[in-house]
Amino acid sequence: MEQKRENWGSRIGFIMAAAGSAVGLGNIWRFPYLTGMNGGGAFIVIYLGCVVLVGLSIMIAEFAVGRRTQLAAVGAYKTYNKKWSFAGVLGVLSGFFIMGFYPVVGGWSLYYIVKSFTGLLTVPEAIGDIFGAFIGSPVQPIIWMLIYLAVNVFIVARGVSAGIELAGKILMPILYVLLLIVTIKGLTIPGAGAGLSYLFVPDWSVVTGGTFLAALGQAFFSLSLGMGCMITYGSYLNKEEKLPNNTLIVVSMDTSVALLAGVAMFPALFAFGMEPAAGPGLVFVVVPQIFAQMGGIGPLFSAFFFVALFIAALTSSVSLLEVCVAYLMDEKKMDRRVATYGTSVVMAVLCALSSLSLGAMSGVTIFGVGAFDFFDILTDKIFLAIGGMLLAIFVGWFLKKEDLKDELTNGGTLSFGLFEVWYNIIKYVIPVLIGIVATVGILSIEQTSLMIFGILIIVVLAIFSKKL
Ligand code: TRP
């Protein structure tokens, strides 16, 4: 007997789950360091442009395709056209690969919660060494990663509404409160103004082609787009919900958390005279130094911050795991639990390799990089943007315009005044824009063999699409 498809229990539950997917390491870990590495305000303006022009439209498209077909990414594509299965499989593969390093960083956040109270902050100068020694050690980070992954498994195995939705509803408000507390604290430090003007007064002289690339990639990553994640979440949505409105809420929540994270960090950073361009270590090395300078309450704020980071990461990796699980359930008729346990065991192995690539196994490389960077570069620089472009082409050129209009207006019962604008952006603007940015971006990857490998995967998937 065909089982009834799982559904979100409530509107707010869906919004919290989708926002939970979007708000993640991308907002709190990546966005601030990218902003710092790309010169501040100008990057933020370009990023916001990408979010409004590209992100919003693609998210609406993903929700529409998912809800229309009531199937996760692969099935959704397949329903319309078997040749397009590869675009869905590419998405599942992206999710799988992102899960090859994301839980490693999630594990770091767990370790930092505990370490906040047990000596992380006592010698500010030593924080960099503590971080380096920790992520490079062979056993500890893997144990924290496994604990982190186990929490994901627990949530996803419980299902859509009793697991993912419930976690989002409980955790997302906590995340906001914690982040607000840390932000307000940061703003009250004397000398915070310099950080704010760094963030919000653009200096256009630092903008290069690379700035646009970084901003577009970040918009995809942060909004969970380009791999069918929002297709999957849309497939659990009932027909009464208004897609454009809900999209606007989710995108606003994601953007506000990114900006909050920036405002939580940069004023304090500047007030204490530290380097904004610290790179990926920003959150784990520079930010704790800020808390160290606060004295007695430092550990508490530090713990607040890393709990927020953990929550943000958790609700995102849950969505990545769900994409893989939903694929196995829809296409391979697997049981949810079996799919969850099976996938996560493989992910644990990939993550262990990623973690080891930062220390014990740093000599072992594939295509010139360690496992951690391999998964990161492959997804961020190649798969997500191409996945987004394929979706836009598919929706704009292969789906019937009337069907899309029907889906976005709930069968004509509500108005979506910007339908024509949205449709033309999807059909013409996004394929061209991503086509240019992705080509330049992919060609700029230093590891040529990795670049070729990534493209080869896409080509092979496309050739065997009908068998997928
Ligand atoms: N958006 C999440 C973050 O910012 C990561 C993420 C979750 C993601 N699901 C995704 C990225 C799907 C790309 C595609 O951390």
Residues whose N, C-alpha, C, O or C-beta is under 5 A from the ligand:
A	BS01	LIG	S21 A22 V23 G24 L25 G26 N27 F220 F221 S222 L223 S224 L225 M227 C229 S316 S319 L320
